[in-house]
């Protein structure tokens, strides 16, 4: 991944060539980070001057994303808190039980997490969080590949594999060998947003970059993809444990 050093800070970015734009465009998103799009005839040696001029703005936007990302970490993991699954909110109920292994079960709109009795507050919160995380990963492994497979005929591609993984700030990725990776945290998002990531990554099997041609492929399947993408841009940082 290319980098530009501004002072003592390294800015990592993806470089995309486009045949349809006439000037350098810089896009910064929670999912993709910094993306620098340049015209196909643009001399890359001139890019440093552009990045030098835009570096303060880029760092400001990246800091805003980091601040938003840090907000959801204030959860207390106590009864009464709300946690989403496919866009529907569920109420956490923490119960003390003497079973050897803690577990999570969903009953109606409640997420019941059991913990060992007598734990200190910090250890109790850590156990609830980890037990919830394991449950969410299992839900993701079941539900997300199924949802992605629904869109395979629409895009007319054949991924080699669909894997549910931890992608940090990315929601999905596509390897040159045809493996689609999807972030387990996406299972917290509404179905229409899951569908957007599904189509997005499937289209990458046909077009690896984010050129206008790529977005035309996405639009052909989801004409309202920009609304779904905007929901994820705004709300994506909250989809975390």
N, C-alpha and C positions, 0 to 999 in steps of 0.2 A: 504494500500500500504506500503511495507517495506521501511525503511529509514536507511541511514547510516550517522552519524554525523562526519564531518571532520572539526576540529576546531570549529568554531561557525556556520558552514553551514550544513544544512540538505540536503542530496541527496535522492530524492525519486526515486524509481525504481520498475519495474515489474520483478518478479522472475519467470523464465520459466524453467521447467525440460525437458530435451531432452534425448532420448534413442540413438541418433546417433552421438553426439559429444563426444570428449574425454577430452576436456579442457574447462574451463570457457570462455565464450564469452560475451563481452559487446558491445551492439549496442546503438548508440545515434542518434535519428532522430527528426526532427521538429515535426512530428505528434505524435510519440509514446513516446518521451522523452527517458529516460534511461531504457534499457531492459537488464537484466542479465540472460544469459542462462547457465545453469549448467548441467553436465552429471547426469543421473538418479541416479547413485550410489555415487554422490558427497556428502560429509558430510557438511551440511550447517554451522556447527560451524567453518569450515575452510574459509568460505566466507569472514569473516571480514578482514582477512589478505590480500585477493585479492583486496577488495574494498579500503583498506588503501593504497595499492601500486598504484592503478589506480585512486584514488580520484583526484589528481591534473590534470590528463588528462581529466577526466570526467568534472570537473568544467571548464576547458579551452574550451571544446567542447560546453558545455551549454552556456557559455558566447558568443561564436561565433554565436550560434543560436539566442540569445537575440539581438545581434548587427544587424544581418540580419533582424530580425523581426522589429526592430525599424526604418529601412530605409524607408519603404513605408509610414510612418506617416508624411513625409514631403510634402504631397500633399497640394495644396493651394485651391483646389475646385473652380477654376476659368475657364472661357471659354478657350477651347483649350487643356485642359488636356485629357489624354486618360484613359479609363476604360474598362476592358474586360468583355465580357459576352460569356460564353462557348468558350473561346479562341479567339473570334473575338474582335478587339479593336474598341471602339466607342468614338467619340469626345464629350466632355462635352460642352454644351452651356447653360449659365446661363442667364435667362431673368427675368426682373423685371415686375411683374404684381400685380394688386391690389386685386386679388382673396383672399378670407379669408384663404384658406388652400393651402400651396405649394404642387406641384405635379411634378412627373417625367414622361416623355413620350419618347419613342424611335421612331425616324423618320429616316428611312434609317440607316446610320451609325452614326447618332447624338443622344446623350442623352440630352434631353432638360429638364432642371430643372428650375422651376419658384420660385421666392422668392418675398417677400414683398419689395417695394421700400423704400429707406431711411435708410436701416440697416447699423450699423457700420460694419467694415470689419470683426471683430471677429464673430459677430452675424450672418453675412451673410454666412461666411464659415461654421459655425456650422449648420445653417439651410440647406445649400446645402448638407452637409455630411449626416445629419439625413434623409433628403428626399430621397437621393440616397440609403441609407441603407434600408429604408422601401421598396423601389422599388425592390432592389435586393432580399430581403427576399420573396416578393411576387413571383418573377420570380423563385426562388429556390423551393418554395412550389408547384409550378406548374410543373416545368421541372424535378427536381431531382427524385421524386418518380416514374415518368413515365419511366425515364431511368433505374432506379433500377429494376423495374418490368419486363423490357425486358430481364433481365438475370436470372430471377427466374427459367424458364424451363431449362436453361443450367446447373444450379447448382442443380436443383431438390430439392429445399427446399421451405418452405412456411412460410415466416415471418408473425408474428401476426399483425405487424403494421410498417409503415415507417413514421418516423417523421423528420421534418426539424427543427433544433435547432441551438443554438449558443454553439459550443463546444470548444471555445478558440483555443488551438493549435492542437486539434485532428480533423481529417476530418470525422471520422465516429466511431460508436461504436455499439455493439450488446449486448443486455441484455439477461440474462438467460431465460427470458420469451418469447424471440423471437421478441423483438422490435428492429428494426434497426434505429439508429439515424444518421443523416447526417448533417454536418455543412453547413449552408446556403451559406457560402463563396465559397463552391465548385462549385457553379454555374458560377463562374468566369473562371474556368479551362476549357481546351479543352475537347471535348466529350470523347476522348480516355482515358483521365485521370479520368473523372467521371466514366467511365466504370470500371476502375481498382478498385476504391473505392467501387463501387457497388458489384463487384465480391468478393472483399476482405471481406466485411461485410457479404455477403450471405454465404460465406464459413465458417465464424465464427459460423454460426448456426449448422454446422456439427463438427467443431473443434475449441474450444474456445481459444486455445493458438496459438503461432507462431512457432510451431514445424515444422520439415521438412515435416511431413505429411500434415500439413496445407498448406504449400507453394506448395506441389504437387497438392493439390486440385485447388489452384489458377492457377497453370501452365496448368492444364488440360483444363481450359476454356480460359485462356489468356497466350499462350506460351511466349509472349513478355512482361509479366507483369513487369519484372525488369526494362525495359526501361521506362515504364509508371511511375513506382515507383520512379525512379531516377529523372524524370522530376518534380515530385511533391516535392521531397526532395530539389531540387535546387530552384525551382520557387515558391513553396508553400508560403514562407513568403511574397511574393509580392501580393498575392491574398487577399487583405484587403482594407478597406476604412479608 
